[in-house]
Amino acid sequence: MDNTEKKPALGLETRRDFIKKASTAAAVVAATNIFKTPVYGQNQAPSPGRVIGANDRIVVGYIGVGNQGMAHVRSQKDHAADNNIVQVAVCDLSKTRIADAQKYIGGDIQGCDDHRKLLERKDIDAVTIATVDHWHAPCAIDAMQAGKHVYVEKPMTRYMGEAFEVADAVKRTGKVLQIGSQICSDARWHKAAELIKAGKIGQMVLAQDSYMRNNPKGEWNYDIKQWCTPDDLNWERWQGKVHNKKAFNADSYFRWRKYYPYCGGLLGDLIPHRLHPLMLATGNPEFPNRVVCLGNKAVHTDSNTPGTPERDVPEQVQLIAEFPSGLNILLTSSSINQVGLTSLIRGHKATLYMGGGDKIELKPEPAYSEEIDPQVIEHLEPSGEKIHEMEKNWFSCIRSGEKPYGNIDLAVRVQTVISLAEMSQRLNIMCEFNEKTRKVTSGGKEIQPITYGTLPLS
């Protein structure tokens, strides 16, 4: 569903109206620390849910059945027997999308437009969440509080404070959360982690990757469907907690990735596809020390799609994150040029070329060629970005209690980088992060993290 609720801030405290850019932003003193206390379901004891045995069938519901939500519906239906699951309910804010999902699954499938109604069902063990970004945290936390395991699409949350609320909920409820960055199922990244932990490249130095597209008509300018009307869509609920509310707007509904109130743009949509696997491959994902990000709109591709406003978000971004171990990660993403960077992880003694397909290559530095042997490791499976492999891993971990590929420890660290990058780019600052206090500073001055209402477009 690309769905939302009109509930005010669901417990979040009121902030200043906005943070001014550049030097003014650096002088803002942070308000009450929003990272400490869980917001959703905080007054309720979590439901333990059902204990699922190795041979038990898992009952699944779906919150959000738009394009990505239906990808999960289709995949899980195709592999229902292999995963021993049954699909029983769908939730969306569009009547059309509910009906389409019910028809596709077949049988007596419940449909509703309030995720809390779906979560009331005691028989549901797990939910897949594929909503608009600002609904990820409320739905995920409510689901875990209700005793359900969660598969939530990336980015895990819209803002950084919510990421820690989700992490707190995972630890409080003991539920299995899988982040929907499907490339984390690719065996190349797990093999890279094995080599790095074994010291095969020495001290990590610099990792790099990119996600590049070139769309002349503007990325994410999806077709607007005729069924999208105020009668079909619960627009007020869809907008939910966003500060910059507007009257019914089909462009915002279908093209929400262009607009800051709903999404961080390339940072929220494409960068996670590269950042999750890179941080997984380190073998020990860390919170960042510092993050800086640049972005701009130089081509104005939206002008080639009549009737759509120009995007809020950049058409290209470059992100650099520094970690306590000394590793730097460089990522770039674009919707105006599709030539990318070579995917690799540099160490002091050797470099891992991640390439593509089902192989990786280890090349020693000349100074360490006597110590490190070159390797080409091929036929690594599973390979690629396969949604059913990520789902299979999630269901397996629900039964075994093991950590999934996209576990919360990885997901919250990735989201911290993404959110700091958005702050850096939008406020024109370098963001410094303290893992212990969860505070953000710039030039020694504490900065209020972006959340709903702290910027005009939020």
C-alpha positions in Angstrom: 0.0 0.0 0.0 1.6 3.3 -0.3 -0.5 4.1 2.8 -0.7 6.4 5.7 -2.6 7.6 8.8 -3.8 11.0 10.0 -2.8 10.3 13.6 -0.7 13.3 14.6 2.8 12.4 15.5 1.9 9.0 17.1 3.7 10.1 20.3 6.6 12.1 18.9 7.1 15.4 20.7 6.6 18.7 18.9 9.8 20.1 17.4 10.8 23.5 16.1 9.1 24.4 12.9 12.2 23.9 10.8 16.0 24.0 10.8 17.5 26.7 8.7 20.2 25.7 6.2 24.0 26.0 6.4 25.4 27.9 9.3 22.1 28.5 10.9 21.5 24.7 11.0 24.8 24.1 12.7 23.8 26.4 15.6 20.6 24.6 16.4 20.7 22.8 19.8 19.0 19.4 19.8 15.6 19.1 21.4 14.7 16.2 23.6 16.6 13.1 22.4 14.2 11.3 20.1 16.3 8.1 20.0 15.7 6.9 23.6 12.1 6.0 24.0 10.0 3.7 21.7 7.0 5.6 20.4 4.6 3.2 18.9 2.8 0.8 21.3 4.8 2.1 24.2 1.9 1.8 26.6 1.2 -1.8 25.8 3.0 -5.0 26.8 4.1 -6.8 23.7 2.2 -9.9 22.7 4.5 -13.0 22.6 2.8 -14.3 19.5 2.8 -18.0 18.6 5.9 -20.2 19.0 6.5 -21.6 15.6 8.0 -25.1 15.3 10.3 -26.3 12.5 7.4 -28.0 10.7 4.6 -25.5 11.5 2.9 -23.5 8.7 3.5 -19.8 8.9 0.5 -17.5 8.4 1.3 -14.3 6.5 -0.4 -11.0 6.0 0.6 -8.1 3.8 0.6 -4.4 4.7 0.9 -2.5 1.4 0.1 -4.2 -1.9 1.3 -1.6 -4.4 4.0 -2.5 -6.9 6.6 -3.8 -4.4 4.0 -5.2 -2.1 2.6 -7.3 -4.9 6.1 -8.5 -5.8 6.1 -10.1 -2.4 2.6 -11.4 -2.7 3.5 -13.1 -6.0 6.9 -14.4 -4.9 5.5 -15.9 -1.6 2.5 -17.4 -3.4 4.9 -19.0 -6.0 7.0 -20.5 -3.1 4.3 -21.1 -0.6 4.7 -24.9 -0.6 8.5 -24.7 -0.3 8.3 -22.2 2.6 5.2 -23.8 4.2 3.2 -20.6 4.4 -0.4 -19.5 3.9 -1.5 -16.1 2.8 -4.6 -14.8 4.6 -4.9 -11.0 4.6 -4.0 -7.8 2.8 -4.1 -4.2 3.9 -3.9 -1.1 1.7 -5.4 2.4 1.5 -6.6 1.8 -2.1 -9.8 -0.2 -2.6 -8.5 -1.2 -6.1 -5.2 -2.5 -4.8 -6.9 -4.5 -2.0 -9.3 -6.1 -4.6 -6.4 -6.9 -7.0 -4.4 -8.5 -4.3 -7.3 -10.6 -3.0 -8.1 -11.8 -6.6 -4.4 -12.7 -7.2 -4.1 -14.7 -4.0 -7.5 -16.3 -4.4 -9.7 -17.9 -1.7 -11.1 -16.1 1.3 -8.6 -13.3 1.8 -9.4 -10.6 4.3 -8.9 -7.0 3.0 -8.7 -3.9 5.2 -7.5 -0.3 5.0 -6.1 -0.1 8.6 -3.0 -2.1 9.4 -4.1 -2.4 13.0 -7.2 -4.3 12.0 -5.0 -6.9 10.2 -2.7 -7.1 13.3 -5.7 -7.9 15.5 -5.8 -11.4 13.9 -4.3 -13.9 16.3 -3.6 -16.4 13.6 -1.2 -14.2 11.6 2.4 -15.0 12.5 4.3 -12.6 10.1 3.7 -9.6 8.0 5.4 -8.1 4.9 5.4 -4.3 4.9 5.8 -2.5 1.6 4.2 0.9 2.2 5.4 4.4 1.5 8.5 5.1 3.6 7.0 7.1 6.4 4.7 4.2 7.3 7.5 1.7 7.7 8.2 2.4 11.3 4.6 2.6 12.6 3.6 -0.6 10.8 6.7 -2.5 11.8 6.6 -1.5 15.5 2.8 -2.1 15.8 3.3 -5.5 14.1 6.1 -6.6 16.5 4.1 -5.3 19.4 1.2 -7.5 18.3 3.5 -10.6 18.2 4.2 -10.7 14.5 7.6 -11.2 12.7 8.4 -8.5 10.2 9.8 -8.2 6.7 10.0 -4.4 5.9 11.1 -2.9 2.7 14.1 -0.6 2.6 14.7 2.0 3.7 13.8 0.7 7.1 12.4 4.1 8.2 11.9 7.6 6.9 14.0 9.2 9.6 16.8 8.2 12.0 14.9 8.5 15.2 12.4 5.9 14.0 15.3 3.5 13.1 16.2 3.3 16.8 12.6 2.9 17.8 12.3 -0.1 15.4 15.6 -1.5 16.8 14.3 -1.1 20.4 11.1 -2.9 19.4 13.0 -5.9 17.9 14.9 -6.2 21.1 11.9 -5.7 23.3 9.7 -8.3 21.5 12.3 -10.8 20.3 10.7 -10.9 16.8 12.6 -11.6 13.6 13.0 -8.5 11.4 14.3 -8.8 7.8 15.1 -5.6 5.9 14.0 -5.8 2.3 17.4 -5.2 0.6 17.2 -8.3 -1.4 20.9 -8.3 -2.6 21.8 -9.3 1.0 20.9 -12.9 0.0 23.7 -12.9 -2.6 26.5 -15.2 -1.5 29.2 -13.0 -2.8 28.8 -10.6 0.1 28.8 -13.3 2.7 32.0 -14.8 1.2 33.6 -11.3 1.2 32.8 -11.1 4.9 34.4 -14.5 5.5 37.6 -13.4 3.7 37.7 -10.0 5.5 37.2 -11.6 8.9 40.0 -14.0 8.1 42.4 -11.1 7.4 42.8 -11.8 3.7 42.7 -8.1 2.7 44.3 -6.7 5.9 42.9 -3.5 7.5 39.9 -2.2 5.5 40.5 1.1 3.8 37.9 2.1 1.3 34.8 0.4 -0.2 32.9 1.8 -3.1 29.9 1.1 -5.2 27.1 2.9 -7.2 23.6 2.6 -8.4 23.2 4.6 -11.6 20.2 5.2 -13.9 19.5 7.7 -16.7 15.8 8.4 -17.2 15.2 11.3 -19.7 11.6 11.7 -18.4 12.6 11.9 -14.8 13.1 8.8 -12.5 9.9 7.6 -10.7 7.5 9.5 -12.9 5.2 6.5 -12.9 1.9 6.4 -14.8 -1.0 7.8 -12.8 -3.9 5.3 -12.9 -7.4 6.3 -13.5 -8.7 4.4 -10.5 -6.8 6.7 -8.1 -9.6 9.0 -6.9 -10.6 10.3 -3.4 -13.3 7.6 -3.4 -10.8 4.8 -4.0 -7.9 6.1 -1.8 -7.9 7.0 1.9 -5.7 10.1 1.2 -5.7 11.6 4.6 -4.5 8.4 6.2 -1.9 7.9 3.5 -0.3 11.3 4.4 -0.1 10.2 8.0 2.6 12.0 10.1 4.0 14.2 7.3 4.2 17.9 8.2 3.7 19.2 4.6 0.2 17.9 4.1 -1.8 18.7 0.9 -5.1 18.1 -0.7 -5.6 14.9 -2.6 -2.8 14.6 -5.2 -2.4 11.6 -7.4 1.0 12.7 -8.6 2.3 12.6 -5.0 0.7 9.2 -4.5 2.3 7.5 -7.5 5.5 9.5 -7.6 6.2 9.9 -3.9 9.9 9.0 -4.2 10.4 12.4 -5.7 9.2 14.3 -2.7 10.9 14.8 0.7 7.9 14.5 2.9 7.6 10.9 1.8 11.1 9.8 0.8 14.8 10.7 0.7 15.0 10.2 -3.0 18.1 8.4 -4.3 19.3 8.1 -0.7 16.2 6.3 0.4 15.5 4.3 -2.7 18.7 3.3 -4.6 21.6 3.8 -2.2 20.3 1.1 0.3 20.7 -1.5 -2.5 24.4 -0.9 -2.4 25.0 0.2 1.2 23.4 -2.9 2.9 25.6 -5.4 1.1 28.8 -3.4 1.5 28.3 -3.1 5.2 27.3 -6.7 5.5 30.6 -7.6 3.7 32.7 -6.0 6.4 31.8 -8.8 8.7 31.2 -6.4 11.5 28.8 -3.5 10.5 29.5 -0.3 12.4 27.8 2.9 13.2 29.5 5.8 11.3 31.7 8.5 12.9 31.1 11.0 10.1 28.9 11.3 7.1 28.9 13.9 4.3 26.8 14.0 1.2 26.5 16.2 -1.9 23.5 16.3 -4.3 22.0 18.5 -7.0 19.4 18.8 -9.7 21.3 20.0 -12.7 19.3 18.5 -15.6 15.7 19.0 -14.5 14.4 15.9 -16.2 10.9 16.3 -14.7 10.4 19.1 -17.3 10.1 16.3 -19.9 7.0 14.8 -18.2 4.1 17.2 -18.7 2.0 17.9 -15.7 4.3 16.7 -12.9 6.1 19.1 -10.5 9.8 19.2 -10.3 11.2 16.8 -7.7 12.4 18.0 -4.2 15.1 15.4 -4.1 18.4 15.5 -6.1 19.0 13.9 -9.4 22.5 12.7 -8.3 24.1 12.2 -4.9 27.6 11.3 -3.6 28.0 10.0 -0.1 31.1 9.4 2.0 30.8 7.6 5.4 33.7 7.1 7.8 33.6 4.3 10.4 35.5 3.8 13.7 37.6 1.0 12.2 39.1 3.4 9.7 37.0 2.2 6.8 35.5 4.8 4.5 32.6 4.0 2.2 32.0 5.9 -1.0 28.7 5.6 -2.8 27.2 7.5 -5.7 23.8 7.3 -7.3 22.2 9.1 -10.2 19.1 9.2 -12.3 20.8 11.3 -15.1 23.9 9.1 -16.0 24.1 5.3 -15.9 27.9 4.8 -15.8 28.8 3.5 -12.4 31.8 2.8 -10.2 33.6 -0.5 -9.9 32.2 -2.4 -7.0 35.1 -3.2 -4.7 36.5 -3.3 -1.1 40.1 -2.0 -0.6 42.2 -3.3 2.2 45.8 -2.4 3.2 47.0 -5.8 1.9 44.6 -6.7 -0.9 41.4 -5.6 -2.7 38.2 -7.5 -3.3 36.6 -7.0 -6.7 32.9 -7.8 -6.2 32.0 -7.5 -9.9 28.7 -9.2 -10.7 27.3 -12.6 -11.4 28.5 -15.3 -9.1 32.1 -14.6 -8.5 34.5 -12.3 -6.6 38.2 -11.7 -7.1 40.9 -11.1 -4.5 44.0 -9.2 -5.8 46.9 -8.6 -3.4 48.7 -5.3 -3.2 52.2 -5.6 -4.8 53.9 -5.1 -1.4 52.0 -8.1 0.0 52.1 -10.4 -3.0 54.3 -12.9 -1.1 51.9 -13.0 1.9 48.5 -13.0 0.1 47.6 -15.3 -2.7 45.3 -14.0 -5.5 42.0 -15.8 -5.8 39.1 -16.0 -8.1 36.1 -17.5 -6.3 33.3 -18.6 -8.7 29.9 -20.3 -8.7 28.7 -18.6 -5.5 25.1 -19.3 -4.9 22.5 -17.8 -4.4 23.6 -15.0 -6.7 21.8 -11.8 -7.7 19.0 -9.8 -6.1 16.4 -12.5 -5.7 13.4 -11.6 -3.6 12.4 -15.3 -2.9 15.8 -16.1 -1.4 15.5 -13.2 1.0 12.0 -14.3 1.9 13.1 -17.9 2.3 15.8 -16.8 4.7 13.3 -14.8 6.7 10.9 -17.7 7.1 13.8 -20.0 8.0 15.0 -17.7 10.7 11.4 -17.3 12.1 11.5 -21.1 12.7 15.1 -21.3 13.9 15.6 -18.1 15.8 18.8 -17.4 13.8 19.7 -13.9 12.6 18.5 -13.2 9.0 20.6 -11.7 6.3 19.1 -8.3 6.7 19.0 -8.3 10.5 18.3 -5.4 12.7 21.9 -4.8 13.7 22.8 -4.3 10.0 19.6 -2.4 9.2 19.8 0.2 12.0 23.4 1.0 11.1 22.7 1.4 7.4 19.7 3.6 8.2 21.9 5.8 10.4 24.2 6.4 7.5 21.3 7.1 5.1 19.7 9.5 7.5 22.9 11.4 8.3 23.6 11.7 4.6 20.2 13.3 4.0 20.9 15.7 6.9 24.3 16.5 5.4 22.9 17.2 2.0 19.8 19.1 3.0 21.5 21.2 5.8 24.8 21.7 4.0 26.8 20.3 6.9 29.1 17.4 7.8 27.4 15.1 10.3 29.3 13.6 13.2 27.6 10.8 15.1 28.2 9.4 18.6 27.0 5.8 18.9 26.8 5.9 22.7 24.7 9.0 23.0 23.0 8.8 19.6 23.6 12.5 19.2 24.5 14.3 16.0 26.9 17.2 15.9 28.5 19.4 13.3 31.6 21.4 14.1 31.2 20.6 17.8 27.6 21.9 17.9 24.7 19.6 18.5 22.2 19.3 15.6 18.6 18.4 15.9 18.0 15.3 13.7 15.5 15.8 10.9 12.1 14.3 11.6 8.5 15.2 10.9 8.0 19.0 11.1 11.7 20.1 11.5 11.9 21.2 7.8 9.2 22.7 5.6 9.4 19.7 3.3 9.0 17.0 5.9 
